[in-house]
Amino acid sequence: MAKKVSVLFVCLGNICRSPTAHAVFRQLVKDQGLAQQIEVDSAGTGAWHVGNPPDKRATQVAEARGIAMRDLRARQVDFGDFYQYDYVLAMDNSNYRNLYEMALPEHREKIHMFLQFSEDFTETEVPDPYYGGPDGFDYVFDMVQSASNGLLAQIKKTHFLK
């Protein structure tokens, strides 16, 4: 079997945006029968929440839409991630800059803004819903779902439909 395609979603604390993307993309991959071909993970650039489950509000929004994410736990990005993952997806410009500075030059082409894969949103950043109201988590979920669909289409085209 060919090497798995590996995807890492990254936000600041790994409790809102990136675990939402992790859970949504993981379910999408599973639903399309690609769980054996695509590895999915998430991490944060900061270490504040390491070991913690996703934010309750993110979990509630995901579960209301049929996506499980209670099994996920926050972790911090480490140098080895740039060797392990084919796609390192930043939720915002700050995360992108942090990842770019952390990566060796030969790994920087793996780093992308996650929303570049969305055809439904003109924004370039997934906003951090942590300090906002519940509507922010719904909006983030919509953005993540759209970008996940585009990302999977890109991965299938690039890696599986040759």
C-alpha positions, 0 to 999 in steps of 0.5 A, a space after each residue: 500500500 502507498 504511504 498514508 497522506 498525513 494532515 495536521 490542523 493547527 491553531 493556537 491552543 488546540 481546543 477550538 478550531 484545530 480539534 474541530 477541523 480534526 474531527 470534521 475532516 476525520 469523519 469526512 475521510 471515514 465517510 469516503 472510505 479513506 481512513 486507511 489512506 489518510 492520517 489526521 491530527 491536530 495541535 496548537 502552537 501554544 502549550 496552555 491546554 496540553 492534555 485537555 479535551 476540546 472546548 465544551 462549546 466546540 464539542 456541543 456544536 460538533 455533536 449537534 451536527 453528528 461529529 464526535 470529538 470528545 476523544 481528542 486531547 490538546 497537544 503542542 506542535 513539535 519539530 517532528 511534526 514537519 517531518 511526519 505530516 504532508 499538510 500542516 494547516 494553519 487556522 490564521 496568519 499568526 499560526 502560519 507565521 509561527 509554523 513557518 518560523 519553526 519549520 526548516 526551509 525544506 518543510 515550509 511548502 507543507 504549511 498552508 492556510 486552511 481556508 485556502 481550500 474553501 470555495 464558500 468563504 472569502 475570508 483567509 483566516 478561521 477566527 478564534 471563537 474562544 472569547 465570543 458567543 456560541 454563534 462563533 462556534 457555529 460559524 467556525 464549524 461551517 468554515 471548517 466543513 467547507 475547507 475540509 471538503 476542498 482539502 479532501 478533494 485536493 488530496 484525492 486529486 493529488 495523491 489518489 487519482 494519478 
